[in-house]
Amino acid sequence: MRPIAPLLAAALALGAPGATAAAEPAVDAWARVLAKHEREGGVDYAALKRDRRDLDAYLGALARARPAGPDRVERKAEALAFWANAYNAVVVHHVLARYPGLESVKDEAGFFDELTFPVAGEELTLDEIEGRGRALGDPRIHFAVVCASTSCPDLRGEPYRAAEIDAQLREQTHAFLSDESKGLRYDAAGGTLWLSSIFKWYAGDFTGGSTVVAFFARGGVLDWVREHAPPAIARRLKGKKPAVKYLAYDWGLNDR
């Protein structure tokens, strides 16, 4: 049974409208989870299952949270941080409910589009939580949300916070695009740029248009990659028009 007082205190703290400072106690619980159980971009699920008090406190707070809307720049930063943290925490919750024995989130039917969890007063699926973040118009959120799989971006060892979110998303993007195993690999000899399938599934987010059009055109996605890739990679791609192909996605659980 979850302790009532800590959950209520955390929920009320996170529920304060538009107050970043008031949200800190709840986010700090998630920070402790990450500090203790994030390992090399994944999660020590076995240890976390034995020690989930902080996770439960944060999840309890999410249910009553009132996240900021994107009406001002600073509020958009709060919202980005909120939805990224919420997604990652709910993914961890769903994994722990099926752990041990879960080898891939794909083994659980409806993991992303049927399982729900109370967030901000609504029962939301992971796809819906991710959609709230994507709607804020910063495609770098794709490198912050982690679907508990090997080919996902690495789980950051700290929570996202409004005051730091731009730098955090920039670091996440650079780290992902620097990883040849799952982010980006350029085959200069073959004239081929291999990208994560994230750029295929969400092509429109990186071009501001239709995903179908962006997927077939691919030029807009390549422009985005050139602009946001680490400098060494951007220099290699300058002036090039490589064929774009997509890396196989490894859905194995990010268990450490």
C-alpha positions as CSV (number, residue, x, y, z in Angstrom):
1,M,0.0,0.0,0.0
2,R,1.3,3.4,-0.9
3,P,2.0,5.9,1.9
4,I,-0.8,8.5,1.8
5,A,0.9,11.6,3.2
6,P,3.9,11.6,0.8
7,L,1.6,11.0,-2.2
8,L,-0.8,13.7,-1.2
9,A,2.0,16.2,-0.5
10,A,3.7,15.5,-3.9
11,A,0.4,15.6,-5.7
12,L,-0.5,19.0,-4.3
13,A,2.9,20.3,-5.0
14,L,2.9,19.3,-8.6
15,G,-0.7,20.5,-8.9
16,A,0.1,24.1,-8.2
17,P,-0.9,25.9,-11.5
18,G,2.1,27.3,-13.5
19,A,4.5,27.2,-10.5
20,T,7.8,25.6,-11.4
21,A,9.1,26.0,-7.9
22,A,6.1,24.2,-6.4
23,A,6.6,21.3,-8.7
24,E,10.1,20.7,-7.5
25,P,9.3,18.3,-4.6
26,A,7.5,15.9,-6.9
27,V,10.2,16.1,-9.7
28,D,12.8,15.6,-7.0
29,A,11.3,12.2,-6.3
30,W,11.7,11.3,-10.0
31,A,15.3,12.6,-9.8
32,R,16.0,10.2,-6.9
33,V,14.7,7.3,-9.0
34,L,17.0,8.2,-11.9
35,A,20.0,8.8,-9.7
36,K,19.6,5.4,-8.0
37,H,18.4,3.2,-10.9
38,E,19.4,4.7,-14.3
39,R,22.3,2.6,-15.6
40,E,24.1,3.4,-18.9
41,G,21.0,4.9,-20.5
42,G,18.8,2.0,-19.3
43,V,17.2,1.0,-16.0
44,D,18.0,-1.5,-13.2
45,Y,14.4,-2.7,-13.1
46,A,15.1,-5.5,-10.5
47,A,16.5,-3.0,-8.0
48,L,13.8,-0.4,-8.7
49,K,11.1,-3.0,-8.2
50,R,12.4,-3.5,-4.7
51,D,12.7,0.2,-4.0
52,R,9.9,2.1,-5.7
53,R,8.7,4.5,-3.0
54,D,10.0,7.6,-4.9
55,L,8.6,6.3,-8.2
56,D,5.2,5.8,-6.5
57,A,5.3,9.3,-5.0
58,Y,6.0,10.8,-8.4
59,L,3.4,8.8,-10.2
60,G,0.8,9.8,-7.5
61,A,1.7,13.4,-8.2
62,L,1.2,13.0,-11.9
63,A,-2.4,12.1,-11.5
64,R,-3.4,15.5,-10.0
65,A,-0.9,17.6,-11.9
66,R,-2.0,20.6,-13.9
67,P,0.8,21.1,-16.5
68,A,1.5,24.4,-18.0
69,G,0.1,25.2,-21.5
70,P,2.3,26.6,-24.3
71,D,0.9,30.2,-24.2
72,R,4.3,31.6,-23.2
73,V,7.9,30.6,-23.9
74,E,8.6,29.8,-20.3
75,R,5.4,27.8,-19.9
76,K,6.2,25.8,-23.0
77,A,9.5,24.9,-21.3
78,E,7.5,23.7,-18.3
79,A,5.2,21.7,-20.4
80,L,8.0,20.0,-22.4
81,A,9.7,19.0,-19.2
82,F,6.4,17.8,-17.7
83,W,5.4,15.6,-20.5
84,A,8.8,14.1,-21.1
85,N,9.2,13.2,-17.5
86,A,5.6,11.8,-17.3
87,Y,6.2,9.6,-20.4
88,N,9.4,8.1,-19.0
89,A,8.0,7.5,-15.6
90,V,4.8,5.8,-16.9
91,V,6.9,3.6,-19.2
92,V,8.9,2.5,-16.2
93,H,5.7,1.8,-14.3
94,H,4.2,-0.3,-17.0
95,V,7.5,-2.3,-17.4
96,L,7.7,-3.0,-13.6
97,A,4.1,-4.2,-13.6
98,R,5.3,-7.0,-16.0
99,Y,8.8,-7.6,-14.7
100,P,10.5,-10.0,-14.5
101,G,9.6,-11.9,-17.6
102,L,9.1,-9.0,-20.0
103,E,11.8,-9.2,-22.7
104,S,10.4,-6.5,-24.9
105,V,7.6,-3.9,-24.7
106,K,6.4,-5.3,-28.0
107,D,5.5,-8.6,-26.2
108,E,2.7,-6.7,-24.4
109,A,-0.2,-6.1,-26.7
110,G,-1.3,-2.5,-26.4
111,F,1.6,-1.3,-24.4
112,F,1.6,2.1,-26.1
113,D,-2.0,2.5,-27.3
114,E,-4.2,0.6,-24.8
115,L,-2.6,0.6,-21.4
116,T,-3.6,3.8,-19.5
117,F,-2.3,5.7,-16.5
118,P,-3.8,8.8,-14.7
119,V,-1.9,11.9,-15.7
120,A,-3.1,15.5,-15.2
121,G,-6.6,14.3,-14.4
122,E,-7.0,12.0,-17.4
123,E,-6.5,8.3,-18.1
124,L,-3.9,8.5,-20.9
125,T,-2.1,6.0,-23.0
126,L,1.6,6.4,-23.7
127,D,0.8,7.4,-27.2
128,E,-1.4,10.1,-25.8
129,I,1.2,11.3,-23.3
130,E,3.8,11.5,-26.1
131,G,1.3,13.3,-28.3
132,R,0.9,16.1,-25.7
133,G,4.6,16.6,-25.8
134,R,4.8,16.4,-29.6
135,A,2.1,19.0,-29.9
136,L,4.4,21.6,-28.3
137,G,6.3,21.7,-31.6
138,D,9.9,20.8,-30.5
139,P,10.9,17.5,-32.3
140,R,13.8,17.1,-30.0
141,I,11.4,15.6,-27.5
142,H,11.8,12.4,-29.5
143,F,15.3,12.1,-28.0
144,A,14.0,12.7,-24.4
145,V,11.2,10.2,-24.3
146,V,12.3,6.6,-23.8
147,C,10.2,3.6,-24.8
148,A,12.3,1.1,-22.7
149,S,14.0,-0.4,-25.7
150,T,17.6,-0.8,-26.8
151,S,17.2,1.4,-29.9
152,C,15.5,4.2,-28.0
153,P,17.5,7.2,-27.0
154,D,19.3,6.7,-23.7
155,L,17.3,7.5,-20.5
156,R,18.8,10.7,-19.0
157,G,20.1,10.3,-15.5
158,E,18.2,13.4,-14.3
159,P,14.7,14.8,-14.8
160,Y,13.9,17.4,-17.4
161,R,13.4,20.8,-15.8
162,A,12.0,24.0,-17.4
163,A,15.0,26.1,-16.7
164,E,17.4,23.6,-18.3
165,I,15.2,22.0,-20.9
166,D,16.7,23.6,-24.0
167,A,20.3,22.5,-23.1
168,Q,19.0,19.1,-22.0
169,L,17.2,18.5,-25.3
170,R,20.3,19.7,-27.2
171,E,22.5,17.3,-25.3
172,Q,20.1,14.4,-25.8
173,T,19.9,15.1,-29.6
174,H,23.6,15.3,-30.0
175,A,24.2,12.1,-28.0
176,F,21.6,10.2,-30.0
177,L,22.9,11.4,-33.4
178,S,26.5,10.5,-32.3
179,D,25.5,6.9,-31.7
180,E,26.1,4.9,-34.9
181,S,24.4,1.9,-33.5
182,K,21.0,3.6,-33.2
183,G,21.0,7.3,-34.1
184,L,22.9,8.0,-37.3
185,R,25.5,6.3,-39.4
186,Y,27.0,7.8,-42.5
187,D,28.4,5.5,-45.2
188,A,30.4,7.9,-47.3
189,A,31.7,5.2,-49.7
190,G,28.2,4.0,-50.4
191,G,26.6,7.5,-50.3
192,T,24.1,6.4,-47.7
193,L,22.9,8.0,-44.5
194,W,21.4,5.5,-42.1
195,L,19.0,7.1,-39.6
196,S,17.0,5.9,-36.7
197,S,13.5,4.7,-37.6
198,I,12.3,7.5,-35.4
199,F,12.9,9.8,-38.3
200,K,10.7,7.6,-40.5
201,W,7.8,7.2,-38.0
202,Y,7.7,10.9,-37.1
203,A,9.1,12.5,-40.3
204,G,6.5,15.3,-40.2
205,D,7.6,16.4,-36.7
206,F,11.1,17.2,-38.1
207,T,9.7,19.1,-41.2
208,G,6.6,20.8,-39.8
209,G,4.4,19.1,-42.3
210,S,2.8,15.8,-43.2
211,T,4.7,12.6,-42.1
212,V,3.7,10.9,-45.3
213,V,5.0,13.7,-47.5
214,A,8.2,14.1,-45.4
215,F,8.9,10.4,-45.5
216,F,8.9,10.3,-49.2
217,A,10.6,13.6,-49.8
218,R,13.2,13.0,-47.0
219,G,15.1,16.2,-47.9
220,G,13.5,18.1,-45.1
221,V,14.4,15.4,-42.6
222,L,18.0,15.5,-43.9
223,D,18.1,19.3,-43.5
224,W,17.0,18.9,-39.9
225,V,19.6,16.3,-39.2
226,R,22.4,18.5,-40.7
227,E,21.3,21.4,-38.6
228,H,21.2,19.5,-35.3
229,A,23.9,16.9,-35.7
230,P,27.2,17.2,-33.8
231,P,29.6,19.5,-35.7
232,A,31.9,16.7,-36.9
233,I,28.9,14.8,-38.4
234,A,27.4,18.0,-39.9
235,R,30.7,18.7,-41.7
236,R,30.8,15.3,-43.2
237,L,27.3,15.8,-44.6
238,K,27.8,19.3,-45.9
239,G,27.0,19.6,-49.6
240,K,26.1,15.9,-49.8
241,K,22.9,14.4,-51.0
242,P,23.1,10.9,-49.6
243,A,20.4,8.2,-50.0
244,V,18.5,7.9,-46.7
245,K,17.8,4.5,-45.2
246,Y,16.7,3.4,-41.8
247,L,18.4,1.4,-39.1
248,A,16.7,-1.7,-37.8
249,Y,15.0,-1.0,-34.5
250,D,15.9,-3.2,-31.6
251,W,12.9,-3.5,-29.2
252,G,14.8,-5.5,-26.6
253,L,14.2,-4.2,-23.1
254,N,16.7,-1.6,-21.8
255,D,17.2,-3.7,-18.7
256,R,20.5,-3.1,-16.9
